[in-house]
Amino acid sequence: MKIEQIYTGCLAQGAYYIESEGEAAVIDPLREVQPYINKAQRNNATIKYVFETHFHADFVSGHIDLSQKTGAPIVYGPNAVTGFDAHVAKDGEEFQLGKLKIKVLHTPGHTMESTCYLLIDENGQEKALFSGDTLFIGDVGRPDLAQKSDLTINDLAGFLFDSLRNKVMTLPDDVIVYPAHGAGSACGKNMSKETTDTLGNQKQTNYALRADMSKEQFIKEVTDGLSKPPQYFPQNVMMNKQGYESIDVVMNRAAQALSPEAFEAAANETGAVLLDTRNAQVFNKGFVPNSTNIGLNGQFAPWVGALIPDLKQEILLITEKGQEEETITRLARVGYDFVIGYLDGGFESWEASGKEIDTVESIDATEFATRLASEEAPLVIDVRRPGEFSAEHVDGAINLPLDYIDENLSEFPKDKPFYIHCAGGYRSMIASSILKARGIDNFIDINGGFGAIQKAGIKTTDFVCPSTLKK
């Protein structure tokens, strides 16, 4: 028996490869499916099933491509309605995989089709639970993503309580829990950095599994403090339910190396978003005018999803040389299928062509401290999330979160200089690039963000200042 967790850090997502006696199953595969096929071929195994725990909101699953390339059926739990051929299993249905059995445990709550898969070994012992977004390490799935006219968030939270108590917590304590996500995912609010645990330990440490917790308490605690989900989530759900273009088609369309002249012409003719994925502290020294910086080195997919709301938006890429394919793949994982080309040779080729470039002025925290001491009432804008800001921030700073930069654009002054920062520099450079593209350039970015500000000994406070500038 082989169980392999294939964890993708940038999405905080766990896919699973299970194998027994030359037969394999894949649970919640990523969009690019060739690695699973290669793994099975190396092991002289045949992929027999593709199991989906639910209709994922935070990434586009590879279930359709993997099924088409291998002939393995796609299996969902009860209540799933798809736009493609799939086996909708009954609660308690079992699937033979070599000497193993995989049992369907319908666990509605996160979504109504949410399902866990229980692995039973050749001796009939319950060994592992592939819990999808029903149970995480340290948390449970958020119940607000599948609300409909006839289902409230409280209804879904109530279903989740019953699923956990009646289907999951009755399993043996030594069952290993393999969730679909870990820390960093927007599918929960309190997930651990650990990616597996025993069910028994989760019963002791997971706040949502407390033995003395009533359904009413559960609903209150699980629904409290949920952040707004990224805008691309419902679009990913529809792609996973209805189908999508093959990843091969998407990659081929995007693999267009464009000279600076062709890149500029494409930008002018199509209205494509210019997306620069280089590191923030490289981007600020020079970039193609009107390009948006969202670096591959940070939470790339969630920020693309938050700031480019239309998955059908055409995109032109500027990347570090050699990172073109990785960038296209990571965009496709969250449904951005319309990359139409990339700048051949990266920004260096644009600069060498003599075309116009733009920059962002940045200073370090030590210089910022010096300027704070010498300037009268300097304006500081903090683009972190409200919870981060309220915990501690520069004395007198104003919070305009990056998540809502388009809605708050009028709050950024156009005739008064200001400083801008986030936690470490990643988000403030995204904000800086957006402001520049909107014609706002009377600001200075603080390199290293709030972390560097604290080290520089700049005065901070936990008093929550007004969230917007007063006109």
C-alpha positions in Angstrom: 0.0 0.0 0.0 1.3 3.5 -0.9 -0.2 6.8 0.2 1.5 9.9 -1.1 0.5 13.4 -0.3 1.4 15.8 -3.1 1.4 19.2 -1.5 1.5 22.5 -3.4 2.6 25.3 -1.1 1.5 28.2 -3.2 -2.1 27.0 -3.0 -1.7 25.2 0.3 -3.4 22.3 -1.4 -2.9 18.6 -0.9 -3.6 16.0 -3.6 -3.3 12.3 -2.9 -1.9 9.3 -4.8 -3.0 5.9 -3.4 -1.7 2.6 -4.9 -2.2 -1.1 -4.2 -1.4 -4.1 -6.3 -0.8 -2.1 -9.5 -4.0 0.0 -9.2 -4.0 3.7 -8.3 -6.4 6.4 -7.3 -5.9 10.1 -7.3 -7.8 12.4 -5.0 -8.3 16.1 -5.7 -5.7 16.4 -8.5 -4.2 19.7 -9.6 -4.9 21.1 -13.1 -1.6 19.8 -14.5 -2.1 16.0 -14.5 0.9 14.6 -16.3 2.9 14.2 -13.0 0.2 11.7 -11.7 0.3 9.8 -14.9 4.1 9.7 -14.9 4.1 8.4 -11.3 1.7 5.6 -12.1 3.7 4.6 -15.2 7.0 4.5 -13.2 5.2 2.1 -10.7 3.7 0.0 -13.5 0.3 1.0 -12.1 -3.0 1.9 -13.7 -5.0 4.9 -12.5 -8.4 3.3 -11.8 -10.3 6.2 -10.1 -10.2 10.0 -9.8 -12.0 11.0 -6.6 -13.2 14.5 -5.9 -14.1 15.5 -2.4 -16.3 18.5 -3.6 -16.5 21.2 -6.2 -13.4 23.1 -5.3 -13.6 26.9 -5.1 -9.9 27.9 -4.7 -8.4 26.0 -7.7 -9.4 24.2 -10.9 -9.1 20.5 -10.4 -7.5 18.3 -13.0 -10.2 15.7 -12.7 -11.5 16.1 -16.3 -8.1 16.0 -18.0 -6.9 13.1 -15.9 -10.0 11.1 -16.6 -9.8 11.7 -20.4 -6.1 10.8 -20.5 -6.4 7.6 -18.4 -10.0 6.4 -18.8 -10.5 6.4 -15.0 -14.0 7.5 -13.9 -14.5 10.7 -11.9 -16.2 9.9 -8.6 -18.1 12.5 -6.6 -20.2 12.0 -3.5 -24.0 12.4 -3.2 -25.7 15.6 -4.5 -23.1 16.3 -7.1 -24.5 17.5 -10.5 -21.9 17.8 -13.2 -21.7 18.9 -16.9 -19.6 15.9 -17.8 -19.7 12.2 -17.2 -19.1 11.3 -13.5 -20.0 8.5 -11.1 -22.1 10.1 -8.3 -21.6 7.7 -5.4 -24.0 6.7 -2.7 -23.2 7.3 0.9 -21.3 4.2 2.2 -20.5 2.9 -1.3 -17.1 1.2 -1.5 -14.5 1.1 -4.3 -12.0 -1.7 -4.6 -8.4 -0.6 -5.2 -6.0 -3.6 -5.3 -6.3 -5.0 -1.8 -7.7 -1.8 -0.4 -11.2 -0.4 -0.2 -12.2 3.3 -0.4 -15.5 4.1 1.3 -17.6 7.1 0.6 -18.6 9.1 3.7 -21.0 11.9 2.6 -20.2 14.9 4.9 -22.3 17.9 3.7 -21.6 21.3 5.3 -18.7 23.0 3.6 -20.8 22.2 0.4 -23.7 19.9 0.0 -21.8 17.4 -2.1 -18.8 17.4 0.3 -17.5 13.9 0.8 -14.7 12.3 2.8 -13.1 9.0 1.6 -12.2 6.4 4.2 -9.3 4.1 3.3 -9.7 0.5 4.6 -6.8 -1.8 4.4 -6.6 -5.5 3.4 -7.4 -6.6 7.0 -10.5 -4.5 7.2 -8.9 -1.8 9.3 -9.9 1.9 8.9 -6.5 3.5 8.2 -6.9 7.0 6.7 -9.5 9.7 6.0 -9.2 11.9 3.0 -11.2 14.7 4.5 -11.3 17.3 1.7 -12.6 20.6 3.1 -14.7 19.0 5.7 -11.9 18.6 8.3 -8.6 20.4 8.3 -5.7 20.2 10.8 -6.8 22.7 13.4 -10.0 23.8 11.6 -13.0 22.8 9.6 -14.3 24.0 6.2 -16.0 27.4 6.0 -19.7 27.0 5.5 -20.4 30.3 3.6 -19.2 29.3 0.1 -22.3 27.3 -1.0 -25.1 29.5 0.3 -28.2 29.6 -1.9 -31.6 31.0 -1.6 -32.8 28.0 0.4 -29.6 27.5 2.4 -28.1 30.0 4.8 -24.6 29.9 6.3 -26.1 28.7 9.6 -27.9 25.9 7.8 -24.6 24.7 6.2 -22.8 25.1 9.5 -25.4 22.9 11.1 -25.0 20.2 8.5 -21.2 20.4 9.0 -21.7 19.9 12.8 -23.8 16.7 12.1 -21.3 15.4 9.5 -18.4 15.8 11.9 -20.1 14.3 14.9 -21.9 11.4 13.1 -19.5 10.5 10.3 -16.0 11.6 11.2 -15.6 11.7 15.0 -17.0 8.1 15.3 -13.9 6.8 13.5 -11.0 5.3 15.4 -8.5 7.8 17.0 -5.6 6.3 15.1 -7.1 7.1 11.7 -4.8 9.5 9.8 -6.5 12.7 8.6 -5.3 13.9 5.1 -7.0 17.2 4.4 -7.3 19.1 1.1 -5.7 22.3 2.5 -3.3 23.7 5.1 -2.3 27.1 6.5 -2.5 29.8 3.9 -5.7 28.6 2.2 -8.8 30.8 2.2 -11.0 27.8 2.7 -10.7 28.0 6.5 -9.6 30.5 9.1 -7.4 28.6 11.6 -5.6 25.9 9.7 -2.3 24.5 11.0 0.9 24.5 9.1 0.9 20.7 9.7 -0.6 18.8 6.7 -1.6 15.5 8.4 -2.5 14.4 12.0 -4.3 11.6 13.8 -8.0 12.0 14.3 -7.5 11.4 18.0 -5.2 14.4 18.3 -7.6 16.6 16.3 -10.4 15.6 18.8 -8.1 17.0 21.5 -6.8 20.1 19.8 -9.2 21.3 17.0 -11.6 23.9 18.5 -14.4 22.7 16.2 -14.3 19.1 17.5 -14.6 19.8 21.2 -16.7 17.1 22.8 -18.7 19.5 25.0 -19.6 21.8 22.1 -23.3 22.3 21.3 -24.5 22.7 17.7 -25.4 26.4 18.6 -21.8 27.0 19.9 -20.4 25.3 16.8 -22.4 27.4 14.4 -21.4 30.6 16.2 -17.7 29.8 16.3 -17.4 28.4 12.8 -19.2 31.3 11.2 -17.4 34.1 13.3 -14.6 36.0 11.7 -14.8 34.7 8.2 -13.0 36.9 5.7 -14.5 37.8 2.3 -13.7 34.9 -0.1 -11.7 35.8 -3.2 -13.7 36.9 -6.2 -12.5 34.0 -8.4 -14.0 31.3 -6.1 -17.4 31.0 -7.6 -15.9 31.0 -11.1 -13.6 28.1 -10.2 -16.6 26.3 -8.8 -18.4 26.6 -12.1 -15.4 25.4 -14.1 -15.1 22.4 -11.9 -18.8 21.6 -12.2 -19.3 22.3 -15.9 -15.9 21.6 -17.4 -13.1 23.6 -19.0 -10.5 23.6 -21.8 -7.7 21.0 -21.6 -4.6 22.3 -19.8 -2.7 21.4 -23.0 -4.8 23.9 -25.0 -4.3 26.6 -22.4 -0.5 26.1 -22.3 -0.2 26.1 -26.1 -2.1 29.3 -26.4 0.0 31.0 -23.8 3.4 29.8 -25.1 3.9 32.8 -27.4 7.3 34.5 -27.0 6.8 38.1 -28.0 9.5 40.7 -28.9 9.2 44.1 -27.2 7.5 45.4 -30.3 5.1 42.6 -30.6 4.4 42.7 -26.9 3.6 46.4 -27.0 1.4 46.0 -30.1 -0.5 43.2 -28.4 -1.0 45.3 -25.3 -2.4 48.2 -27.3 -4.6 46.0 -29.5 -6.2 43.7 -26.9 -6.5 45.6 -23.7 -4.7 42.7 -21.9 -3.6 43.0 -18.3 0.2 43.3 -18.1 1.2 41.1 -15.3 4.8 41.2 -14.0 5.6 38.3 -11.7 9.1 39.3 -10.6 10.2 39.9 -7.1 8.9 43.3 -5.7 12.4 44.6 -5.0 13.4 43.9 -8.6 10.2 45.3 -10.1 10.5 48.6 -8.3 13.8 49.4 -10.1 12.3 49.2 -13.5 9.1 47.9 -15.2 6.9 48.1 -18.3 4.6 51.1 -17.7 1.0 50.1 -16.6 2.1 46.6 -15.6 0.8 45.1 -12.3 3.3 43.4 -10.0 2.2 40.2 -8.3 5.3 38.2 -7.5 5.5 34.4 -7.8 7.4 34.4 -4.5 4.3 35.3 -2.5 0.6 34.3 -2.4 0.4 34.6 -6.1 -2.8 32.9 -7.0 -5.0 34.5 -4.3 -3.8 38.0 -5.2 -4.3 37.4 -8.9 -7.8 36.2 -8.0 -8.5 39.2 -5.8 -7.2 41.8 -8.3 -8.1 40.4 -11.7 -11.8 39.4 -11.1 -12.6 38.2 -14.7 -11.1 34.8 -15.4 -11.6 35.5 -19.1 -9.4 38.6 -19.0 -6.5 38.3 -21.5 -3.1 38.5 -19.8 0.4 39.4 -21.1 3.2 38.2 -18.9 6.6 39.7 -17.8 8.5 37.1 -15.9 12.0 36.3 -14.9 13.6 34.4 -17.8 12.8 30.7 -17.5 9.7 31.2 -15.3 7.2 31.6 -18.1 5.9 28.0 -18.0 5.6 28.0 -14.2 3.7 31.2 -14.3 1.3 30.1 -17.0 0.7 26.8 -15.0 0.0 28.6 -11.8 -2.5 30.9 -13.4 -4.2 28.0 -15.0 -4.5 26.3 -11.6 -6.9 29.0 -10.6 -8.7 29.3 -13.9 -6.8 32.1 -15.7 -6.7 30.4 -19.0 -6.3 33.4 -21.4 -2.6 34.2 -21.2 -1.9 35.3 -24.8 1.9 35.6 -24.6 4.9 36.7 -22.7 7.7 39.2 -23.1 10.6 37.2 -24.7 13.7 37.8 -22.7 11.8 39.4 -19.8 12.1 43.0 -18.7 15.8 43.1 -19.8 14.8 42.8 -23.4 12.2 45.7 -23.0 14.9 47.9 -21.4 17.5 47.0 -24.0 15.0 48.0 -26.8 15.1 51.6 -25.5 11.3 51.7 -24.7 9.9 53.7 -21.8 10.2 52.3 -18.3 8.7 53.2 -15.0 10.0 52.9 -11.4 8.7 53.0 -7.8 10.6 55.0 -5.3 11.5 52.9 -2.2 13.3 53.7 1.0 14.4 51.5 3.9 12.9 51.7 7.3 15.8 53.6 8.8 15.4 56.3 6.2 11.7 56.3 6.9 12.4 56.8 10.6 14.6 59.8 9.8 11.9 61.3 7.6 9.2 60.8 10.2 11.3 62.8 12.7 11.8 65.7 10.3 8.4 65.9 8.5 5.3 67.5 9.9 2.3 65.2 10.0 3.5 62.7 7.3 0.8 60.6 5.8 1.3 56.9 6.1 -1.0 54.4 4.3 -1.0 50.8 5.5 -2.4 48.3 2.9 -2.5 45.3 5.2 -5.8 43.6 6.2 -7.8 45.2 9.0 -7.0 42.5 11.5 -3.3 43.0 11.0 -3.7 46.8 11.2 -5.7 46.7 14.4 -3.2 44.5 16.1 -0.4 47.0 15.7 0.4 49.8 13.2 2.5 52.9 12.7 1.2 55.7 15.0 -1.2 57.8 12.9 -1.3 55.5 9.9 -4.4 55.0 7.8 -5.6 51.5 6.7 -6.6 51.1 3.1 -6.4 47.3 2.5 -5.0 46.0 -0.8 -8.0 43.7 -1.1 -10.3 46.7 -1.7 -7.9 49.0 -3.6 -10.2 49.6 -6.5 -13.1 50.6 -4.2 -10.7 52.8 -2.1 -8.9 54.3 -5.0 -10.4 57.8 -4.5 -9.1 57.7 -0.9 -5.4 57.8 -2.0 -4.4 61.5 -2.3 -3.3 62.8 -5.7 -1.9 66.1 -4.5 -0.2 65.2 -1.2 2.9 63.0 -0.8 2.4 59.8 1.3 4.3 56.7 2.4 2.9 53.2 1.7 3.7 49.8 3.3 2.4 46.3 4.1 3.9 43.6 6.3 7.0 42.7 4.3 6.9 44.6 1.0 5.0 42.1 -1.2 1.5 43.7 -1.0 2.7 47.3 -1.0 4.5 46.8 -4.3 1.3 45.3 -5.8 -0.5 48.4 -4.5 2.2 50.7 -5.8 2.0 49.2 -9.3 -1.7 49.6 -9.4 -1.5 53.2 -8.2 1.1 54.0 -10.8 -1.1 52.5 -13.5 -3.9 54.8 -12.3 -1.8 57.9 -12.6 -1.0 58.2 -8.8 2.8 58.5 -8.3 3.1 60.9 -5.3 4.1 58.2 -2.9 7.2 56.3 -1.5 7.2 52.6 -0.7 8.8 51.4 2.5 11.0 48.5 1.8 10.6 45.6 4.2 7.2 46.8 5.4 5.9 46.7 8.9 8.5 44.1 10.0 11.3 46.4 9.1 9.5 49.4 10.7 9.3 47.5 14.0 13.0 46.7 13.9 13.8 50.4 13.2 12.0 51.3 16.5 9.4 53.5 14.9 6.5 54.4 17.2 3.5 52.0 16.8 0.1 51.6 18.4 -2.8 49.2 18.6 -5.4 51.9 18.6 -7.5 51.5 15.4 -7.4 54.7 13.4 -10.0 55.7 10.8 -10.1 53.3 7.9 -10.3 56.0 5.2 -9.0 59.5 4.6 -11.4 62.3 5.6 -11.8 64.8 2.8 
